[in-house]
Amino acid sequence: MRKVFVTCPAYLATGGTELLHQLVYKLINNYKIEAYIFYPNVQKELGDCPTPSKFIKYIGNNWVEKLEDSPNQILIIPETTPNIIDKYNKTELWIWWLSVDNFFLNLGTGISYKTYIKPDLKWKIIRLLNLKPYKKLNIVLNALSYKQNIKLHLYQSEYANLFLQTLSVQRINPLSDYIDQSLISKWGNKTDGRLDQVLYNPAKGFAITSQLIKSFPEIKWVPIIKMTSEEISKLMASSKVYIDFGNHPGKDRLPREAALNGCCVIVNKEGAANNKEDINIPEKFKISNPIKEQDRIILLIKEIFESYNNHYLQFEDYRIKIKKEESTFEIEVKQIVKSIGV
């Protein structure tokens, strides 16, 4: 069976990079596959070990910083590092779409996914004629669709799956993710004694959230910032509401962590949040236009404060699905393992 290398930025601890390490863990421990994290940007001045301390439990010393081009291996590349694709022509490549929006962002073309799918005739002509700024984007998209050694595309979310269908790429498989159970507080199921406060991530959708904070100072708004994983889970387990009005580039982790820790989750309808598969919550908790619907958001928040238990029950299907994600992930890994041995 061939070796498997999973590309990941060195030293970086995020939900996405954790998932890359989790895949290596499952391949090694469930299937005895020789798998490694490949860190292409190691800088010794930043430390001898490029693995974030919280991820060492997944891979131990199973990492490399250099990788030759060889047909006897598989290299899995997250969509945020498409520049690596041109360096490998013999190695079998798999592209793992952990997001859609971040793919466009990391290309540095200034084109967002919203612009790419814009129905406006002007943008359609620019794209079809391969004019700037679409030239670089079209080169990368064509490579993803036709480069001979790209054998498989994996998608973390239904949002990414739908995007891949627009590219008409061949061989698509789901490979989602799961929440580390250590992120779930032992008080997550506790419904009494919770505080009337709204949690938010200032790194996402803050342009919208800041307007809400300014317009409605009577609400207690609590940013999730400079906290350990344990501190975040305890905060969520003591709060009633979590909001996320960001772009939802993939099936984000914080909304799911919040739901498992007992928060009622309110999101906008951007990206992965705009379908039932990725964020399976009742429609009343999804806001089409948060700026125009501020009064509706605040009314909903106050309703949750007043009758939290009733609203908590409306997230039961979402919580059940999230709890099953690790078993679903293992089924998906089992499916792709069949391709590793070919």
C-alpha positions in Angstrom: 0.0 0.0 0.0 1.3 3.5 -0.9 2.4 6.1 1.6 0.0 9.0 2.1 1.1 12.6 2.8 -1.4 15.3 3.9 -0.3 18.9 3.2 -0.7 21.3 6.1 0.7 24.8 7.0 3.3 24.4 9.7 2.7 25.7 13.3 -0.9 26.7 12.6 -3.7 25.5 14.9 -7.2 26.0 13.4 -10.2 23.8 12.9 -9.1 23.1 9.4 -5.6 22.1 10.2 -6.8 19.9 13.1 -8.9 18.0 10.5 -5.8 17.4 8.4 -4.1 15.9 11.4 -7.2 13.9 12.3 -7.2 12.2 8.9 -3.5 11.1 9.4 -4.5 9.7 12.8 -7.4 7.7 11.4 -5.3 6.3 8.5 -2.5 5.2 10.9 -4.6 3.8 13.7 -7.6 2.4 11.9 -5.8 1.0 8.8 -2.1 0.8 9.6 -1.4 3.0 6.6 2.0 4.8 6.5 0.7 8.3 6.6 2.4 11.7 7.4 1.7 15.4 7.6 3.7 17.3 5.0 4.6 20.8 6.2 6.0 22.7 3.2 6.8 25.9 5.0 8.9 24.8 8.0 11.0 27.7 9.5 13.4 26.5 12.1 13.4 29.9 13.8 9.8 29.3 14.7 10.6 26.0 16.5 12.0 22.6 15.9 8.6 20.9 15.9 6.1 22.4 13.3 3.2 20.4 14.8 1.0 22.5 17.2 1.2 21.0 20.7 -2.5 20.2 20.7 -2.1 18.1 17.5 0.8 16.0 18.6 -1.7 13.4 20.0 -2.8 12.8 16.4 0.5 12.2 14.6 3.4 12.0 17.0 6.5 12.3 14.9 4.8 11.4 11.6 5.6 14.5 9.7 8.0 15.5 6.9 9.1 18.9 5.6 10.3 17.8 2.2 8.6 15.5 -0.3 10.1 14.2 -3.6 7.9 13.7 -6.6 7.2 9.9 -6.8 4.5 7.7 -8.3 4.5 5.5 -5.3 2.7 7.9 -3.0 -0.5 10.0 -2.6 -0.4 13.7 -1.7 -3.6 15.2 -0.3 -3.7 18.9 -0.8 -6.2 21.2 0.9 -7.8 23.7 -1.5 -5.9 26.6 0.2 -2.5 25.6 -1.2 -3.1 25.1 -5.0 0.4 26.5 -5.7 1.8 23.0 -4.7 0.0 21.3 -7.5 2.5 22.3 -10.2 5.4 20.9 -8.2 4.1 17.3 -8.5 3.6 15.5 -11.8 4.3 11.9 -10.9 2.7 11.8 -7.4 -1.0 11.0 -7.3 -2.8 14.1 -6.0 -6.0 14.4 -4.1 -7.6 17.8 -3.5 -9.5 18.1 -0.3 -12.0 21.0 -0.3 -12.3 22.0 3.3 -13.8 25.3 2.1 -14.8 27.1 -1.1 -14.4 30.8 -0.2 -10.9 30.3 1.2 -9.8 28.8 -2.1 -10.6 32.0 -3.9 -9.1 34.1 -1.1 -5.8 32.3 -1.2 -5.4 32.6 -4.9 -4.8 36.4 -4.4 -6.7 37.3 -7.6 -9.2 39.6 -5.7 -12.0 37.4 -7.0 -14.4 36.1 -4.4 -16.7 33.2 -4.9 -19.7 35.6 -4.9 -18.1 37.4 -7.9 -17.3 34.2 -9.6 -20.9 33.0 -9.6 -22.3 36.5 -10.3 -24.9 36.3 -13.0 -24.0 39.8 -14.2 -23.3 39.8 -18.0 -20.2 41.9 -17.6 -18.5 39.3 -15.3 -19.6 36.5 -17.5 -17.9 38.1 -20.5 -14.7 38.8 -18.5 -14.6 35.2 -17.3 -15.3 33.6 -20.7 -12.8 35.8 -22.5 -10.2 34.9 -19.9 -9.4 38.6 -19.2 -7.8 39.9 -16.0 -8.3 39.2 -13.2 -9.8 35.8 -14.3 -6.7 34.6 -16.2 -4.9 33.1 -13.1 -8.2 31.7 -11.7 -9.0 30.0 -15.0 -5.5 28.4 -15.1 -5.9 27.0 -11.7 -9.5 25.8 -12.3 -8.5 24.1 -15.5 -5.6 22.4 -13.8 -8.0 21.1 -11.1 -10.3 19.7 -13.7 -7.8 18.2 -16.2 -4.4 17.6 -14.7 -3.8 13.9 -15.2 -2.4 13.1 -11.8 -5.2 14.7 -9.9 -7.2 11.5 -9.2 -9.7 12.5 -6.6 -11.6 15.5 -5.1 -12.8 15.3 -1.5 -15.4 17.6 -0.1 -15.9 18.6 3.6 -19.3 20.2 3.1 -22.3 20.1 0.8 -21.4 23.6 -0.1 -18.1 22.4 -1.5 -19.8 19.5 -3.2 -22.1 21.8 -5.1 -19.2 23.9 -6.2 -17.3 20.9 -7.5 -20.3 19.9 -9.6 -20.1 23.3 -11.3 -16.5 22.5 -12.3 -17.6 19.1 -13.7 -14.6 17.4 -12.1 -14.4 13.6 -12.1 -14.2 11.3 -9.1 -15.7 13.1 -6.1 -16.0 11.6 -2.6 -17.2 13.0 0.7 -14.7 13.4 3.5 -16.2 15.6 6.2 -14.9 16.1 9.7 -15.9 15.8 13.3 -15.7 17.6 16.6 -13.1 16.5 19.1 -15.1 15.4 22.2 -12.6 17.1 24.5 -14.1 20.4 23.2 -17.5 19.5 24.7 -17.9 20.6 28.3 -19.3 18.2 30.9 -21.9 20.9 31.5 -22.9 21.1 27.9 -26.3 19.4 28.5 -27.1 21.6 31.5 -30.1 23.9 30.7 -30.5 25.7 34.0 -28.4 28.5 35.3 -27.3 29.7 31.9 -26.6 33.4 31.4 -28.5 35.8 29.1 -25.6 36.5 26.9 -24.7 36.2 23.2 -21.4 34.8 22.2 -19.6 35.7 18.9 -16.3 35.2 17.1 -14.9 38.7 16.3 -12.8 37.1 13.5 -16.0 36.3 11.5 -18.7 38.7 10.4 -17.7 41.4 12.9 -18.9 44.2 10.5 -22.4 43.0 11.1 -22.0 42.0 14.8 -20.5 45.4 15.7 -23.6 47.1 14.3 -25.8 44.9 16.5 -23.6 45.6 19.6 -23.8 49.4 18.9 -27.5 49.4 18.2 -28.5 47.1 21.1 -26.3 47.8 24.1 -28.9 46.3 26.5 -27.8 42.8 25.2 -24.7 41.3 26.8 -22.3 40.5 23.9 -19.3 38.3 24.7 -16.4 37.8 22.2 -14.7 34.5 22.0 -11.1 35.7 21.9 -7.8 34.7 23.5 -9.3 31.6 25.2 -8.1 28.0 25.4 -10.4 25.3 24.0 -11.5 24.4 27.6 -12.3 28.0 28.4 -14.4 28.3 25.2 -16.4 25.1 26.0 -17.1 26.3 29.5 -18.2 29.7 28.3 -20.5 28.1 25.7 -21.9 25.7 28.4 -22.9 28.7 30.5 -24.5 30.8 27.7 -27.7 30.7 25.8 -26.9 32.1 22.3 -24.1 31.9 19.8 -24.2 34.0 16.6 -22.2 33.7 13.4 -22.8 36.2 10.6 -19.6 35.4 8.7 -19.1 33.9 5.3 -19.2 30.2 6.3 -16.5 29.0 3.8 -17.1 25.4 4.9 -18.9 23.4 7.6 -17.5 25.5 10.4 -16.6 24.1 13.8 -17.5 26.8 16.3 -21.3 26.7 15.5 -21.3 23.0 16.1 -19.2 23.3 19.3 -21.7 25.9 20.5 -24.7 23.7 19.7 -23.1 20.6 21.5 -22.4 22.8 24.5 -26.1 23.9 24.6 -26.1 27.2 22.8 -28.9 28.2 20.5 -27.2 29.1 17.2 -28.2 32.0 14.9 -26.5 32.3 11.5 -26.9 34.2 8.3 -27.5 32.4 4.9 -24.0 32.7 3.5 -21.9 29.9 2.1 -22.3 26.5 3.8 -25.0 28.0 6.2 -27.3 28.3 3.2 -28.2 24.7 3.0 -29.9 22.2 5.4 -27.2 19.6 5.0 -24.3 21.6 6.5 -26.2 23.5 9.2 -29.2 21.6 10.1 -31.2 24.1 12.2 -34.7 25.4 11.8 -35.1 28.3 9.3 -36.1 30.8 12.0 -32.5 30.7 13.2 -31.1 31.6 9.7 -31.2 35.3 8.7 -31.2 36.3 5.1 -30.0 39.9 5.6 -28.7 40.5 9.2 -28.3 44.3 8.5 -31.8 44.8 7.4 -33.3 42.3 9.9 -31.6 43.5 13.1 -34.9 43.9 14.9 -35.8 40.3 14.1 -32.5 39.1 15.4 -32.9 40.9 18.7 -36.4 39.8 19.1 -35.3 36.2 18.5 -32.4 36.6 21.0 -34.8 37.9 23.7 -37.2 35.1 23.0 -34.4 32.6 23.6 -33.5 34.4 26.8 -37.0 34.2 28.1 -37.8 30.6 27.0 -34.4 29.0 26.6 -35.6 25.4 27.3 -38.1 25.5 24.5 -35.6 26.8 22.0 -32.9 24.4 23.2 -35.1 21.5 22.1 -35.3 22.9 18.5 -31.6 22.1 18.1 -31.9 18.4 19.0 -31.7 17.2 15.4 -28.6 19.3 14.8 -26.9 18.0 18.0 -27.7 14.4 17.1 -26.2 14.8 13.6 -23.0 16.4 15.0 -22.6 13.6 17.5 -22.6 11.1 14.6 -20.0 13.0 12.6 -17.0 10.9 13.8 -18.6 7.6 12.8 -19.6 9.2 9.5 -16.1 10.4 8.9 -14.7 6.9 9.6 -17.1 5.4 7.0 -15.9 8.0 4.5 -12.2 7.3 5.3 -12.9 3.6 4.8 -14.2 4.4 1.4 -11.2 6.4 0.3 -8.8 3.8 1.7 -9.9 1.5 -1.2 -8.3 4.0 -3.5 -5.0 4.2 -1.6 -4.2 0.5 -2.3 -4.9 0.7 -6.0 
